[in-house]
Amino acid sequence: MYACEFRPRCAIEAQNSGDYRLGKIQEIIGECKFGIHDISIMDLDKQTNLPRFNMPFELALFLAARTFGSGHQRKKVALVFDEKHEDKYRYRAALSDLAGHDIEVRSNEANDVIKKVRDWLDSHSGKKSLPGGSHIHNQYQEFLRQLPHKSKEFNLVAEELTYNDLCRAMEAWLKQHF
């Protein structure tokens, strides 16, 4: 969350077909204290009739680093999301080993997710003052509104931005506006 002075990490930040994706994910997990994991995609794939387990697998790697690592690895802090559902404990049916963990239920509204991430960072980051969730959401909406025009200034098309393009655009926008 750039507005809270944190840089999001993602395996696609370095696009290199020669790199092993799992290795990139492991490297990022090793470098990061904070991990946000959304395990909500549990629907079966229509072609394979199997669920995608990438996010729960990455959560397991993060928790294993926290449990079995040493030094700064033991200080890792996780935020686990599941989507709002009739059964608020549905994740337990798919990942019963997570029973007893505090999973954050989220809606599909950006303002809800932003507020929950901001509040989590506020309680664990040690920063003295973070902007409020509503303020961050308003910033995000304004950024999205200006993104097509700003993209053109850099000879880019908003719909074609890479992960890194989007990160640089967000960083530049925040520097100009705050």
MOJONOR-V835682 format. One record per residue. RES is the residue in one letter. OMEGA is omega in degrees with one decimal (NA if undefined). Layout:
RES,OMEGA ; RES,OMEGA
This chain:
M,-177.7 ; Y,-177.9 ; A,177.6 ; C,177.3 ; E,172.7 ; F,179.7 ; R,178.3 ; P,179.1 ; R,-176.6 ; C,-178.7 ; A,-178.1 ; I,177.8 ; E,175.6 ; A,-178.2 ; Q,179.9 ; N,-178.4 ; S,177.5 ; G,179.4 ; D,175.8 ; Y,-173.8 ; R,-178.7 ; L,177.4 ; G,177.5 ; K,180.0 ; I,178.6 ; Q,178.6 ; E,179.2 ; I,178.5 ; I,179.5 ; G,-177.0 ; E,-170.5 ; C,173.1 ; K,-175.2 ; F,177.8 ; G,176.7 ; I,-174.7 ; H,179.0 ; D,-177.1 ; I,-171.6 ; S,-176.8 ; I,-179.1 ; M,180.0 ; D,178.2 ; L,174.9 ; D,-176.0 ; K,-178.8 ; Q,-174.9 ; T,-175.8 ; N,178.1 ; L,175.0 ; P,174.0 ; R,-175.8 ; F,-177.3 ; N,-176.3 ; M,176.0 ; P,178.3 ; F,178.8 ; E,174.7 ; L,179.2 ; A,176.9 ; L,-179.6 ; F,-179.8 ; L,177.0 ; A,177.6 ; A,179.1 ; R,-176.2 ; T,-172.1 ; F,179.2 ; G,177.2 ; S,177.1 ; G,-175.2 ; H,178.5 ; Q,-178.2 ; R,-179.6 ; K,180.0 ; K,180.0 ; V,-176.9 ; A,169.1 ; L,-178.1 ; V,178.8 ; F,163.0 ; D,-178.7 ; E,176.5 ; K,-174.5 ; H,177.8 ; E,178.3 ; D,-175.5 ; K,177.2 ; Y,-175.9 ; R,179.9 ; Y,179.7 ; R,178.0 ; A,-179.2 ; A,-177.8 ; L,-174.8 ; S,178.6 ; D,177.3 ; L,176.5 ; A,-177.3 ; G,174.4 ; H,177.4 ; D,178.2 ; I,179.4 ; E,177.8 ; V,-177.9 ; R,171.7 ; S,176.4 ; N,179.8 ; E,-178.1 ; A,-177.8 ; N,178.4 ; D,-179.6 ; V,179.5 ; I,-179.9 ; K,-178.1 ; K,177.4 ; V,179.4 ; R,-178.9 ; D,177.2 ; W,177.9 ; L,179.5 ; D,-177.2 ; S,-175.4 ; H,-170.9 ; S,-176.0 ; G,177.3 ; K,-176.0 ; K,-176.0 ; S,174.8 ; L,176.1 ; P,-179.2 ; G,-178.8 ; G,179.6 ; S,178.3 ; H,179.7 ; I,179.0 ; H,177.8 ; N,176.5 ; Q,-178.4 ; Y,178.9 ; Q,178.7 ; E,176.3 ; F,179.8 ; L,179.2 ; R,-177.5 ; Q,-173.6 ; L,179.9 ; P,179.5 ; H,-179.2 ; K,178.9 ; S,-179.9 ; K,178.3 ; E,-179.6 ; F,-179.9 ; N,178.1 ; L,175.9 ; V,-174.0 ; A,-177.5 ; E,-177.9 ; E,-177.2 ; L,172.9 ; T,175.9 ; Y,-178.7 ; N,175.8 ; D,-178.5 ; L,178.0 ; C,179.1 ; R,178.5 ; A,179.6 ; M,179.2 ; E,-179.2 ; A,-179.0 ; W,179.7 ; L,177.7 ; K,-179.6 ; Q,-169.8 ; H,-178.0 ; F,NA
